[in-house]
């Protein structure tokens, strides 16, 4: 898992626009 700039962890397999927004 990686942390987005918002600090919200997202699974790497979730490659959606929401993931880039911190989903």
Backbone bond lengths (Angstrom), bond angles and torsions (degrees), N, CA, C in turn:
res aa  C-N    CA-C-N  psi(-1)  N-CA   C-N-CA  omega(-1)  CA-C   N-CA-C  phi
1 X - - - 1.473 - - 1.524 109.82 -
2 X 1.314 115.77 151.46 1.454 120.28 178.46 1.513 109.87 -125.20
3 X 1.321 114.83 156.96 1.465 119.53 179.86 1.525 109.89 -99.43
4 X 1.302 116.13 130.10 1.454 121.02 178.19 1.523 109.17 -81.06
5 X 1.335 117.47 166.04 1.468 120.70 178.70 1.523 112.45 -54.36
6 X 1.336 116.11 -21.48 1.450 120.36 -179.89 1.522 111.05 -85.39
7 X 1.335 115.71 -8.12 1.453 119.77 178.92 1.514 112.83 85.33
8 X 1.334 115.99 13.13 1.462 119.94 179.88 1.529 109.33 -99.47
9 X 1.328 117.78 120.75 1.456 121.33 -179.25 1.522 112.03 -69.03
10 X 1.320 116.09 134.31 1.456 120.40 178.10 1.516 109.39 -131.17
11 X 1.313 116.38 141.61 1.458 119.93 178.95 1.532 109.01 -69.24
12 X 1.330 117.55 140.06 1.458 122.00 -177.07 1.528 113.24 -62.75
13 X 1.333 117.84 -23.76 1.455 120.05 -179.68 1.527 111.41 -76.79
14 X 1.331 116.44 -13.60 1.461 119.98 179.72 1.523 108.61 -89.13
15 X 1.321 115.78 83.96 1.463 120.87 -177.91 1.525 109.95 -99.63
16 X 1.324 115.03 65.95 1.452 120.80 -178.99 1.519 109.76 -116.97
17 X 1.323 119.02 162.60 1.465 122.17 177.15 1.522 111.63 -53.66
18 X 1.326 117.16 -32.49 1.457 120.91 179.65 1.524 110.53 -66.37
19 X 1.346 115.90 -32.98 1.450 120.70 179.62 1.522 109.49 -64.46
20 X 1.326 115.99 -38.55 1.455 120.23 -179.06 1.528 110.57 -71.80
21 X 1.332 116.20 -25.86 1.458 120.16 -179.44 1.520 111.19 -86.58
22 X 1.325 115.57 -4.84 1.454 119.05 179.60 1.518 111.27 106.88
23 X 1.335 115.26 25.76 1.448 119.12 -176.73 1.515 112.68 -77.86
